[in-house]
Amino acid sequence: MVRRNLFRSILGKTFVAIACASACGCGASAQTYRDVNGSIVAGVMPLPYAYTPLAPGQYNLTPATVTALTIPRGARFATICASSAGAMYTTDGVTTPTSAIGQPLPAGSCVSLSGGAVLANFRVVSPSGVLDVEYFQ
């Protein structure tokens, strides 16, 4: 009996609080802030695109021997696609890729790289492949 009365009491208080809030027309003020003049400013702002294209890209790159990227100033990201044949690549700055060592990049697939050190350390080899590279800031 005591439990049922306690439950009814809690349920009743919750219902009264919800009814009062909706009757008052109180809107939720989450995700809003006030600027220095007191105007309400949305707490969620749209962000610009994360990747802005940066020219020039490298197209029809044929890395028959171990090849590094020619990185344009300001590049922070790159997308590298293997067009006609697979390739092997490394990004650690120490390991030289070969036909048996490195990360595989199958023909028709792409890899996205981020960070200046990763871009600078990127090395690729593909005896018969063609790569296309686009850079972003």
Summary of the structure (lengths in Angstrom):
residues: 137
radius of gyration: 28.7
end to end distance: 67.6
largest distance: 84.0
contacts: 320
relative contact order: 0.21
helix: 21%
strand: 32%
